[in-house]
């Protein structure tokens, strides 16, 4: 294992976690670390290696590729830069530099301090020096011929013409009086190709001009330097057509096979998309009639079987001067939850309770003004409302519950493909029941609704059948008593309607 770890790091990889993952991958693939092939010096073969690995080696012919690749400057953009500066005296120790950016705690604007800029300049010199050492290694590996390959492009990715490329190199090299390019010129390079181009401009091998420096003439005689600019022409249509293979005949019944493949429907889609946790508010949409005008746009066929409400509107976008229907409905439910069953339930008494909720900041003043307390008072004049007042000891309000619903009996949404096989497991349904009356022989369930009714009374009642069925199932399991009556209290009108069990939800 130690030998394999050493071989792994020789490939340029680091870290224990990455090595363990590599070993696990090898085990899964039933492979081992392949051993490199050792070639004798006289074997005629191509060897591919990095510049670092070529140190100390020489070859008859060398190709230096990708010289246009930009230098790595990631170390020059951090909030803190560590660098070394030259020693103050010859032979003395190098100075360590630390440069930091400063962020204004009020405006969060970052400023490049002079110390940071100084450390950045020194760090760049260190990085460019190392790149130049690598270039020296690459240029000295060839015994006979060295091919340097690069692609010159603009920052926007457009290919430079030969004239543009040579003009750029010549303009940078013209100001260099000595044999060595000035430090500022060397630091302006962004790639190995930039250095090589400026060197060729001083060797007199460019077609745009630039005679060789006299002091470098003898160096030019030692090696034949040739600059070859090539643009690979686009293949014309005739040539491209000639290289294409002839079309193969399609197999018989291909069209039908393709149609069957594209129209494939997974038979167990419900099992793949159904989650094991649902709230009643999510589940009730399973029973909604798609033709109901005010039904919410939450199609399960598009969202999957995990039904969730729309994201709440951000606070800064909400209307502050008005009261939405949802907020009024929530406030009305809160009022019915806290109103004492013993005592008067006229509009004035209900108004006092609503004002108390507003003073406690449980509801906003705008919501308080929008509440229809006359409709709430009208409910207490109905037979069900009078029964609540007459039997307060038997009334339970805001009853939380959790129910395991067999997945096989889970309601199917409109437009959903039927399940081919039997679903296994249960779905956990949770919610809160507005209220119920418990008596020795059974339970009467009631649920408050503040929906707009309009001309869709039948549709609204049918919409909530499934939700009441879930409540009834939960109450039966908790109490062991049957639910004999289910009522919807429509607070927009103050009416009470008895609801039959939903046939498609019965189990």
Residue pairs with C-beta under 8 A, 6 or more apart in sequence:
4 23
4 33
5 19
7 33
8 19
8 22
8 33
13 19
13 22
26 32
26 33
39 45
39 47
47 59
51 134
51 137
51 138
52 134
52 137
54 137
54 138
54 141
55 137
57 141
58 141
58 142
58 143
59 141
59 142
59 143
60 142
60 143
60 144
60 145
61 142
61 144
61 145
61 146
61 147
62 138
62 141
62 142
62 145
62 146
62 147
63 147
63 149
64 138
64 139
64 146
64 147
64 148
64 149
64 192
65 149
66 149
66 150
67 148
67 149
67 150
67 191
67 192
67 193
67 196
68 150
68 151
68 152
68 153
68 191
68 192
68 193
69 191
69 192
70 190
70 191
71 127
71 128
71 131
71 189
71 190
71 191
72 127
73 124
73 127
75 81
75 123
75 127
76 120
76 123
76 124
76 127
79 100
79 101
79 110
80 98
80 99
80 100
80 101
81 97
81 98
81 99
81 116
81 119
81 120
81 123
82 96
82 97
82 98
82 119
82 123
83 96
83 97
83 99
83 119
83 120
83 122
83 123
83 126
84 94
84 95
84 96
84 97
84 122
84 126
85 94
85 95
85 96
85 97
85 122
86 94
86 95
87 93
87 94
87 95
88 95
97 115
97 118
97 119
97 122
98 115
98 119
99 113
99 115
99 116
99 117
99 118
99 119
99 120
100 113
100 115
100 116
101 110
101 111
101 112
101 113
101 116
102 110
102 111
102 113
103 109
103 110
103 111
104 110
104 111
124 187
125 183
125 187
128 186
128 187
128 189
131 192
132 186
132 195
135 192
135 195
135 196
138 192
139 146
148 193
148 196
150 191
150 192
150 193
150 196
151 159
152 159
152 160
152 165
152 193
153 159
153 160
154 160
159 231
160 168
162 207
162 229
163 208
165 197
165 229
166 197
166 201
166 206
166 207
166 208
166 210
167 208
168 197
169 194
169 197
169 198
169 200
169 201
169 206
170 201
170 206
170 208
170 209
170 210
172 185
172 188
172 194
172 198
172 201
173 181
173 185
173 198
173 199
173 201
173 202
173 210
174 201
174 210
175 182
175 185
176 182
176 185
176 198
176 202
179 213
179 215
179 216
181 198
181 199
185 198
186 195
188 194
189 195
189 198
200 206
200 225
200 227
201 210
202 210
202 212
202 213
202 216
203 212
203 216
203 219
203 220
203 225
204 210
204 211
204 212
204 213
204 220
205 212
205 225
205 226
205 227
206 227
207 227
212 220
235 243
265 417
266 272
267 417
267 419
267 420
267 421
268 419
268 420
268 421
269 416
269 417
269 419
270 305
270 410
270 412
270 416
270 417
270 419
270 423
271 407
271 419
271 421
271 423
273 304
273 305
273 306
274 305
274 306
274 407
274 410
274 423
274 427
275 305
275 306
275 427
276 425
276 426
276 427
276 428
277 427
277 428
277 430
278 306
278 307
278 405
278 427
278 428
278 429
278 430
279 429
279 430
279 431
280 429
280 430
280 431
280 432
280 467
280 470
280 471
281 309
281 431
282 306
282 307
282 308
282 309
283 307
283 411
283 429
283 466
283 467
283 470
284 463
284 464
284 466
284 467
285 296
285 298
285 300
285 307
285 413
286 300
286 307
286 411
286 412
286 413
286 466
287 411
287 462
287 463
287 464
287 465
287 466
287 467
287 502
287 504
287 505
288 295
288 296
288 463
289 295
289 459
289 462
289 463
290 414
290 415
291 459
292 456
292 459
292 460
292 463
293 454
293 456
293 459
294 451
294 452
294 454
294 456
295 463
296 310
298 307
298 308
298 309
298 310
299 415
300 307
300 413
300 414
300 415
300 416
301 413
301 414
301 415
301 416
305 413
320 366
321 366
322 366
323 364
323 366
323 367
323 369
323 370
325 450
325 452
327 363
327 364
327 367
328 367
328 370
328 371
328 450
329 450
331 354
331 357
331 363
331 367
331 368
331 371
332 371
332 372
332 376
332 448
332 450
332 491
333 434
333 448
333 450
334 357
334 362
334 363
335 350
335 353
335 354
335 357
335 371
335 376
336 376
336 397
336 434
336 448
337 397
337 398
338 353
338 357
339 345
339 350
339 353
341 388
341 389
341 392
341 395
342 389
342 392
343 349
345 376
345 377
345 380
345 385
345 389
346 377
347 373
347 374
347 377
350 373
350 376
350 377
351 373
354 363
354 368
354 371
354 373
355 368
357 363
357 368
358 364
358 365
358 367
358 368
372 491
372 492
374 494
375 491
375 492
375 493
375 494
376 491
376 494
377 494
378 494
379 385
379 489
379 491
379 494
379 496
380 386
380 388
380 389
382 494
382 495
382 496
383 496
384 444
384 446
384 487
384 489
384 496
385 496
387 437
387 444
388 395
388 435
388 437
391 437
394 437
394 438
394 439
395 435
395 436
395 437
396 435
396 436
396 437
396 438
397 434
397 435
398 432
398 433
398 434
398 435
399 432
399 433
399 435
399 436
399 475
400 430
400 431
400 432
400 433
401 430
401 431
401 432
401 433
401 471
401 474
401 475
401 478
402 428
402 429
402 430
402 474
403 428
403 429
403 430
403 470
403 473
403 474
403 477
404 426
404 427
404 428
404 429
405 426
405 427
405 428
405 429
405 470
405 473
406 423
406 425
406 426
406 427
406 507
407 423
407 424
407 425
407 426
407 427
408 422
408 423
408 424
409 507
410 423
410 427
411 466
411 504
411 505
412 418
412 504
429 470
429 474
431 470
431 471
431 474
433 445
433 447
433 471
433 474
433 475
434 446
434 447
434 448
435 445
435 446
435 447
436 443
436 444
436 445
436 446
436 471
436 475
436 483
437 443
437 444
437 446
438 479
438 481
441 481
441 484
442 481
442 482
442 483
442 484
442 485
443 472
443 475
443 476
443 479
443 481
443 482
443 483
443 484
444 483
444 484
444 485
444 487
445 468
445 471
445 472
445 475
445 483
445 485
445 486
445 487
446 486
446 487
446 488
446 489
446 496
447 464
447 467
447 468
447 471
447 486
447 487
447 488
447 489
448 489
448 491
449 460
449 464
449 488
449 489
449 490
449 491
450 491
450 492
451 460
451 490
451 492
452 492
453 460
453 490
453 492
453 493
457 490
457 497
460 488
460 490
461 488
461 497
461 499
464 488
464 499
465 499
465 500
465 501
465 502
465 505
466 502
466 504
466 505
468 486
468 488
468 499
468 502
469 501
469 502
469 505
469 506
470 505
471 483
471 486
472 483
472 486
472 501
473 507
475 481
475 483
476 482
476 483
485 498
486 498
486 499
486 500
486 501
487 496
487 497
487 498
487 499
488 496
488 497
488 499
489 495
489 496
490 496
490 497
